[in-house]
Amino acid sequence: MKETKHISRSRAQESSAAIEKMYITMRHLFNRGFYKPMGVSGDSLRESLLALRPEIYGNIAEEKVELNGLLYVIERLPIGIEQCRFINLTSDEGYSKSHFQAIVPPKRRRNCYRIDEEQMNVEITRGRSDIYDILTHLTFIFIESHKIKNRVLIDDGGEVSRDWQKLEQAVMQTKKLTQIEKEKAISHVANILARTFEEVLDIYDAFGSENAPDRFLHVIYWLGKLAIEEIVENNKRTITFSPVLRERLGHHIHGEIWATNIKEVLKANDLLKRPIHVISANMHSVMNSIFATPLLKTKFKGKTDFFIYEELSSSGSKEIRSQVEELAFKNGMISLPDTSGTNIDVQIFDTAQIDWSKTAFSHANVGEEKPVIIVMDYAFGEQAYETIDELLKPFKKETLLNVKSVSIMGKAGILEGGKGDIMIPSAHINEGTADNYFFENELTGAMFEGNDIDIYEGAMVTVLGTSLQNRDLLKFFHESTWGVIGLEMEGSYYQKAIQSASKIRKSVPHDIKVRYAYYASDNPLETGSTLASGGLGTTGVKPTYLITIKILEQIFNIKAPV
């Protein structure tokens, strides 16, 4: 008799299943219109997140509260959301025309409005990825809030520990805490969080701001307070999705307005028929790469170009940034701050108006047709498909765009190497489905050699969200025959839009060129190197400009020295 083989799933398979379950659950809850995160309807999301145990959320499955993960999430959610029992995800429904002040999280561009003491509205204008991002973050902070509740709630009648009473006294004070009062409060909080005094002290100031230096205490208090009320008073927190958001999502409403605005400006400036190169990057590296170094060489005598770029990136360099911008405007740059709700600003460069002697590309060979460069700010996840798909469509259904190339310069997680290294992808693989997009990348690793930066070439995985990074799954993608070198959020969506426009819909040239290059912001396989470990600082400046310059050299037909 044949022995039955015991089949068990690997951690990578369990993680993959957890991600898929989260993805399906979030879509189901969205279609339903509302749910209670810590109630029965939120069970599936919580279980999946705890099964997945993303790297960014560190100790989510342990009793102690995760501090770095909490900081990462709080910076991406509106100030005051921890106090709100009702969180309403809406479309752009006109709140900007009201008395409500927009609250924009420090590390995520989205408009949020505090409606009253209990309700926060969060505008979703960047597609489904925005919803996955917010729901994952909220699930995490609600799980953490119940850890706080478990540490301080003594019985079902609502009696709380002495540590909690002391924290409440500190939070309710209207005047600024003295150093002694602050340290006393930290001592009580450390006990509540199952953390050491030193651990809390180390992260305390990162939560604060000039106006609210003790915000850490307030975040912990309000998270715990609402969790206690959920148990004692059965007063559950609720997340709702507005009817207008449910109606609009997936229909490219904001992307279409955004793309039409760009084409109207191209038409008004008689640029619509010219060769076009699209670059997805930040709003400074293309402009600075073209104009900054010749303008600032005398000011920074004897300094390297990369030193000048670092100076331009520092917070106190507003004046020299303005000088570069002024020169760019004089040389045909058009600035289009976003009004569509996509949160994607745009710059248009008309190379016919550039005085090349005042640029870093004096040997530019742009030919008689003089191309136009459209620089768009970073898209967010699935929004990349919506925006590029709309941009590559014909203008008013009859004017085809002569888009010669699309170049993507982005920030990504690396699976071998460290912060600041460069990744050159040869394909994008969708996490969860393994849908894959192979392409001929015009950029190669050899182009970047000799700059003291490690270069990696291979496939990259497009993930549903940075907050779903899982070590076991990423290890599988890296060590198996997939040979994945890194992970990012937009690549496959960009490529899907480019392929359909050029190969199927024929709205742009069939031989459109693509360029993809990423610089590493973190290594989720290394302890202490995840996104929650902090930003890149000036480490990202050199790879950002190196990639930008290589893209521009190809557009301007400048041959690299052999």
C-alpha positions in Angstrom: 0.0 0.0 0.0 1.3 3.4 -1.0 2.2 5.6 1.9 0.4 8.9 2.0 2.9 11.8 1.7 2.6 14.4 4.3 2.4 17.8 2.5 3.3 20.9 4.4 3.6 24.4 3.2 6.9 26.4 3.4 6.9 29.8 5.1 7.2 31.4 1.6 4.0 29.6 0.5 2.2 30.6 3.7 3.3 34.2 3.2 2.2 34.2 -0.5 -1.2 32.8 0.6 -1.5 35.5 3.3 -0.8 38.3 0.8 -3.4 36.9 -1.6 -6.0 36.6 1.2 -5.3 40.2 2.3 -5.7 41.4 -1.3 -9.0 39.6 -1.7 -10.3 40.6 1.7 -9.6 44.3 1.2 -11.4 44.3 -2.2 -14.4 42.5 -0.5 -14.5 45.0 2.4 -14.3 47.9 -0.2 -17.2 46.5 -2.1 -19.2 46.0 1.1 -18.7 49.7 2.0 -17.6 49.5 5.7 -16.1 47.2 8.3 -15.0 47.2 11.9 -11.2 46.4 12.0 -11.2 44.9 15.5 -14.6 43.2 15.0 -15.6 40.0 13.2 -15.4 41.7 9.8 -11.7 42.6 10.4 -10.7 39.1 11.5 -9.4 38.0 8.2 -7.2 41.1 7.6 -5.7 40.8 11.1 -5.1 37.1 10.8 -3.4 37.5 7.4 -1.2 40.3 8.6 -0.1 38.3 11.7 0.5 35.3 9.5 2.5 37.4 7.1 4.5 39.2 9.7 5.9 41.9 7.3 9.5 43.0 8.0 8.5 46.6 8.3 6.2 45.8 11.3 8.9 44.0 13.2 7.5 42.6 16.4 3.8 42.6 15.3 3.3 39.0 16.4 4.9 39.5 19.9 3.5 40.9 23.1 5.7 44.1 23.1 4.6 47.0 21.0 6.6 47.6 17.8 8.2 51.1 17.9 10.0 51.5 14.6 7.0 50.1 12.7 4.7 52.4 14.5 6.8 55.4 13.6 6.9 54.4 10.0 3.1 54.1 9.9 2.3 57.3 11.9 4.5 59.3 9.4 2.2 58.1 6.6 -1.1 58.7 8.3 -2.7 62.1 9.1 -1.9 63.7 12.5 -4.8 63.0 14.8 -6.0 59.8 13.2 -5.2 57.8 16.4 -7.9 59.8 18.1 -10.6 59.0 15.5 -13.2 56.2 15.9 -14.5 56.7 12.4 -12.2 56.7 9.4 -13.9 57.5 6.1 -12.0 56.9 2.8 -13.4 59.2 0.2 -12.7 60.4 -3.4 -12.0 64.0 -4.1 -15.4 65.3 -3.1 -14.9 69.0 -2.7 -13.5 69.3 0.8 -10.8 71.6 -0.5 -13.6 74.2 -1.0 -14.7 74.0 2.6 -13.5 75.5 5.9 -11.8 72.1 6.7 -8.0 72.4 6.7 -6.2 69.7 4.6 -3.9 67.5 6.8 -1.1 66.0 4.7 1.0 63.2 6.3 4.7 64.0 6.4 5.7 60.9 4.3 2.7 60.3 2.0 1.0 62.8 -0.3 -2.7 62.5 0.4 -5.2 65.1 1.6 -7.0 64.3 4.9 -9.7 66.2 6.7 -10.6 66.1 10.4 -14.4 66.4 10.3 -15.0 66.4 14.0 -13.5 64.9 17.2 -14.4 61.3 16.1 -14.0 61.3 12.3 -11.1 61.6 9.9 -11.7 61.7 6.1 -8.9 60.4 3.9 -8.9 61.3 0.2 -8.1 58.4 -2.2 -7.1 59.8 -5.6 -4.1 57.5 -6.4 -6.0 54.2 -7.0 -6.3 50.9 -5.2 -2.7 50.8 -4.0 -3.5 53.8 -1.8 -6.4 51.8 -0.2 -4.2 48.7 0.4 -1.5 51.0 1.9 -3.9 52.7 4.3 -5.8 49.6 5.3 -2.6 47.7 6.0 -1.3 50.5 8.2 -4.6 50.9 10.1 -4.8 47.2 10.7 -1.2 47.3 12.1 -1.9 50.3 14.5 -5.2 48.7 15.7 -3.4 45.4 16.5 -0.8 47.5 18.4 -3.5 49.4 20.2 -5.0 46.1 21.6 -1.5 45.1 22.8 -1.5 48.4 24.8 -5.0 47.6 26.1 -4.0 44.1 27.1 -1.2 45.6 29.3 -3.2 48.2 31.1 -6.8 46.9 31.4 -7.1 45.0 34.7 -10.8 43.8 34.4 -13.8 44.0 32.1 -15.3 46.7 34.3 -12.7 49.2 33.0 -10.2 49.3 35.9 -6.8 50.3 34.6 -3.2 50.0 35.8 -1.4 52.7 37.7 1.0 53.2 34.7 -2.0 54.1 32.5 -3.4 56.5 35.1 0.0 58.3 35.2 0.2 58.4 31.4 -3.3 59.9 31.2 -2.3 62.6 33.7 0.8 63.5 31.6 -1.3 63.6 28.3 -4.1 65.7 29.8 -1.6 68.5 30.9 -2.1 71.6 28.8 1.4 73.0 29.5 4.6 71.7 28.0 6.1 68.8 30.1 9.3 69.5 32.0 12.3 67.2 31.5 11.5 65.4 34.8 7.8 65.1 33.9 8.7 63.7 30.5 11.0 61.1 31.9 8.5 60.0 34.5 5.9 59.6 31.7 8.5 57.6 29.6 9.0 55.3 32.5 5.3 54.5 32.7 5.0 54.2 28.9 8.0 51.8 28.8 6.2 49.5 31.2 3.0 49.7 29.2 4.8 48.9 25.9 7.0 46.1 27.4 10.0 48.1 26.3 13.0 49.5 28.1 13.2 53.2 29.2 16.2 53.6 26.8 14.3 52.1 23.8 11.4 54.6 24.3 13.8 57.5 24.9 15.6 56.8 21.6 12.5 57.0 19.5 10.5 59.6 21.5 11.7 62.7 19.6 11.2 61.2 16.1 7.4 61.2 16.8 7.4 64.8 17.9 7.4 68.1 16.1 8.0 71.7 17.0 4.3 72.2 17.9 3.9 68.8 19.6 7.2 67.6 21.1 5.4 65.0 23.3 3.3 63.5 20.5 4.6 60.0 21.2 2.7 60.0 24.6 -0.5 61.2 22.8 -0.3 58.5 20.1 0.2 55.7 22.7 -2.6 57.1 24.9 -5.2 57.5 22.2 -4.5 54.2 20.6 -4.9 52.5 24.0 -7.9 54.6 25.0 -9.9 53.6 21.9 -8.9 50.0 22.3 -10.1 50.0 25.9 -13.4 51.6 24.9 -13.9 48.9 22.2 -13.8 46.2 25.0 -15.4 47.9 27.9 -18.1 49.9 26.1 -18.3 47.8 22.9 -17.6 51.0 21.0 -15.9 49.7 17.9 -13.8 51.7 15.5 -15.2 51.7 12.0 -13.7 52.3 8.5 -16.1 53.3 5.7 -15.7 53.8 2.0 -17.7 56.7 0.5 -20.3 55.8 -2.3 -18.5 58.2 -4.7 -15.1 56.5 -4.1 -16.7 53.1 -4.7 -18.3 54.4 -7.9 -15.1 56.1 -9.2 -12.3 53.7 -8.3 -10.8 51.9 -11.3 -12.2 54.3 -13.9 -9.1 56.5 -14.4 -11.0 59.7 -13.4 -8.0 61.5 -12.0 -5.5 60.0 -14.5 -7.6 61.2 -17.5 -7.8 64.7 -16.1 -4.1 64.7 -15.4 -3.1 63.5 -18.9 -5.5 65.8 -20.7 -4.0 68.8 -18.8 -0.5 67.8 -20.1 -1.7 67.4 -23.7 -3.6 70.7 -23.6 -0.4 72.5 -22.5 1.6 70.7 -25.3 -0.9 71.8 -27.9 -1.0 75.4 -26.6 2.8 75.5 -26.9 2.8 73.8 -30.4 4.7 70.8 -29.0 2.1 68.0 -29.6 3.6 66.8 -32.9 7.2 66.8 -31.8 9.1 63.6 -30.6 8.3 63.1 -26.9 10.4 61.4 -24.1 8.6 60.7 -20.8 10.6 60.4 -17.6 9.2 59.3 -14.3 11.5 60.8 -11.7 11.4 63.4 -8.9 10.9 67.1 -9.6 14.5 68.2 -9.3 17.0 65.7 -10.7 16.3 66.3 -14.5 16.3 70.1 -14.1 19.4 70.1 -11.9 21.3 67.6 -14.1 20.8 69.9 -17.2 21.3 73.4 -15.6 22.8 73.3 -12.1 26.5 72.5 -12.5 27.5 75.2 -15.1 25.5 77.8 -13.1 27.0 76.9 -9.7 30.5 75.9 -10.7 32.0 79.3 -9.6 30.1 79.3 -6.3 31.4 75.7 -5.5 34.9 76.1 -7.0 36.9 72.8 -7.1 33.9 70.7 -5.9 32.5 67.7 -7.8 29.2 67.7 -9.6 27.8 65.3 -7.1 28.8 67.6 -4.2 26.7 70.4 -5.9 23.8 68.0 -6.3 24.0 67.2 -2.5 24.1 70.9 -1.7 20.9 71.4 -3.8 19.2 68.5 -2.0 19.9 70.0 1.5 17.0 71.7 3.3 18.8 75.0 3.7 19.5 75.5 -0.1 16.3 77.2 -1.1 18.1 80.2 -2.7 20.4 78.2 -5.0 17.5 75.9 -6.0 15.5 79.0 -7.0 18.5 80.2 -9.2 18.5 76.8 -11.1 14.7 76.9 -11.5 14.9 80.5 -12.9 17.5 79.5 -15.5 15.3 76.4 -16.4 12.3 78.7 -17.0 14.3 81.0 -19.2 15.3 77.9 -21.3 11.8 76.7 -22.0 10.8 74.7 -19.0 7.1 74.7 -18.2 6.0 73.7 -14.7 2.6 72.0 -14.2 1.7 71.6 -10.5 -1.0 69.0 -10.1 -4.6 70.1 -10.0 -6.2 66.7 -11.0 -5.9 64.9 -7.6 -3.2 62.4 -8.8 -0.6 64.3 -6.7 1.8 64.0 -9.7 3.4 67.2 -10.7 4.9 67.6 -14.2 7.7 69.6 -15.9 7.9 70.0 -19.7 11.3 70.8 -21.3 11.3 72.1 -24.9 14.8 71.3 -26.1 14.4 73.8 -29.0 14.6 76.6 -26.4 17.6 75.3 -24.5 20.9 77.2 -24.7 23.1 74.2 -24.6 26.2 76.2 -23.7 24.6 76.9 -20.3 24.0 73.2 -19.6 26.0 70.2 -18.5 25.2 68.6 -22.0 27.0 71.0 -24.3 27.5 68.1 -26.8 23.8 67.3 -27.0 22.7 66.2 -30.5 18.9 66.6 -30.5 18.6 66.7 -34.3 16.2 68.9 -36.3 13.0 67.7 -34.7 14.1 68.9 -31.2 12.4 66.5 -28.8 10.2 67.4 -25.8 10.8 65.9 -22.4 7.9 65.3 -20.0 9.1 64.7 -16.4 6.4 63.3 -14.1 6.7 62.9 -10.4 6.6 59.4 -8.9 3.3 57.5 -9.3 2.1 55.2 -6.4 1.5 51.5 -7.1 -1.3 50.8 -9.5 -1.6 54.5 -10.2 1.4 54.0 -12.6 -0.9 52.1 -15.0 -3.6 54.7 -14.8 -1.4 57.7 -15.5 0.9 56.2 -18.3 -2.1 54.5 -19.9 -3.9 57.9 -20.2 -0.8 59.8 -21.2 -0.1 57.5 -24.1 -3.6 57.7 -25.5 -4.3 60.0 -28.5 -5.2 63.6 -27.8 -9.0 64.0 -28.5 -9.0 60.5 -30.0 -7.3 61.6 -33.3 -3.9 63.1 -32.6 -1.4 60.3 -31.9 1.6 61.1 -29.7 5.1 60.5 -31.1 6.4 59.1 -27.8 10.0 57.8 -28.5 10.8 56.6 -25.0 9.6 56.1 -21.4 12.2 56.1 -18.7 11.5 55.1 -15.1 13.9 56.2 -12.4 12.7 54.9 -9.0 13.5 53.9 -5.4 13.3 50.2 -4.6 14.2 47.6 -2.0 17.3 45.5 -2.8 17.7 41.8 -2.0 21.5 41.7 -2.4 23.6 44.7 -1.5 22.7 47.8 0.4 21.3 51.4 0.4 22.4 53.5 -2.5 23.2 50.6 -4.8 21.7 50.6 -8.4 19.4 47.9 -9.9 18.9 47.5 -13.6 15.9 45.3 -14.3 15.3 43.0 -17.3 11.8 42.0 -16.3 9.0 42.8 -13.8 7.1 40.1 -12.0 3.8 40.7 -10.2 3.8 39.5 -6.6 1.0 37.0 -6.0 0.1 36.3 -9.6 3.6 35.8 -11.1 2.3 37.8 -14.2 5.6 38.9 -15.8 6.7 41.6 -18.3 10.0 41.1 -20.1 11.5 44.0 -21.9 14.7 45.2 -23.6 16.1 47.8 -21.2 18.1 50.5 -23.0 20.1 51.0 -19.8 22.7 48.4 -18.9 24.9 47.7 -15.8 28.1 48.5 -17.8 27.0 52.1 -18.2 27.2 52.7 -14.5 30.5 51.1 -13.7 33.4 53.0 -12.3 31.4 55.2 -10.0 32.0 53.4 -6.7 28.4 52.1 -6.6 27.5 48.4 -6.8 25.3 47.5 -9.8 22.8 44.5 -10.0 21.0 43.3 -13.1 18.1 40.9 -13.2 14.3 40.6 -12.7 12.4 42.7 -10.1 9.2 41.9 -8.3 6.4 44.5 -8.2 4.8 44.2 -4.7 1.3 45.2 -3.6 2.7 47.5 -1.0 5.9 48.3 0.9 4.1 47.3 4.1 3.7 43.7 2.9 7.4 42.9 2.5 8.0 39.4 3.9 11.4 38.0 4.4 10.5 34.4 3.5 8.7 35.3 0.3 11.5 37.7 -0.8 14.1 35.1 0.0 12.3 32.6 -2.3 12.1 35.1 -5.1 15.8 35.9 -4.7 17.2 32.4 -4.2 15.0 30.5 -6.6 15.4 30.5 -10.4 13.4 33.7 -10.5 16.7 35.4 -9.5 14.9 38.5 -8.3 17.3 41.4 -7.4 14.9 43.8 -5.8 11.3 44.9 -5.2 9.3 48.0 -6.1 5.7 49.0 -6.5 5.1 50.4 -10.0 7.3 48.6 -12.6 4.9 46.0 -14.0 2.1 48.6 -14.1 4.2 51.0 -16.2 5.2 48.2 -18.5 1.6 46.9 -18.9 0.5 50.4 -20.1 3.5 50.8 -22.4 3.1 47.4 -24.0 -0.7 47.8 -24.6 -0.2 51.3 -26.1 2.7 50.4 -28.4 2.0 46.7 -29.3 -1.9 46.4 -29.2 -3.6 49.9 -29.4 -0.9 51.4 -31.6 -1.3 54.8 -30.1 2.4 55.3 -29.8 5.3 54.0 -32.0 5.8 50.2 -32.0 9.5 50.6 -31.4 9.2 52.8 -28.3 12.2 52.5 -26.1 12.1 51.8 -22.3 14.6 52.5 -19.6 14.3 51.3 -16.0 16.8 51.9 -13.2 16.3 51.9 -9.5 18.4 52.9 -6.5 18.2 51.0 -3.3 16.3 52.6 -0.3 16.5 49.5 1.9 17.3 45.8 2.1 14.3 44.0 3.7 16.4 40.8 4.0 18.8 42.5 6.4 17.9 43.1 10.0 18.0 46.9 10.7 18.0 47.8 7.0 14.2 47.8 6.3 12.3 51.0 5.4 11.4 51.4 9.0 15.1 51.9 9.8 15.0 55.4 8.4 15.6 57.4 5.2 18.5 57.4 2.8 19.8 60.9 3.6 22.5 62.0 1.1 23.2 58.3 0.2 20.5 58.5 -2.5 21.8 61.7 -4.1 24.7 60.1 -6.2 22.7 57.1 -7.6 19.7 59.4 -8.3 21.7 61.8 -10.4 23.8 59.1 -12.0 20.7 57.4 -13.3 19.2 60.7 -14.5 22.3 61.7 -16.4 22.5 58.3 -18.1 18.9 58.6 -19.2 19.5 62.2 -20.5 22.7 61.1 -22.4 20.6 58.7 -24.4 17.8 61.2 -25.1 20.4 63.8 -26.1 22.4 61.2 -28.2 25.6 61.7 -26.3 27.9 58.8 -26.8 29.5 57.6 -23.5 33.3 57.5 -23.6 34.6 54.0 -24.5 
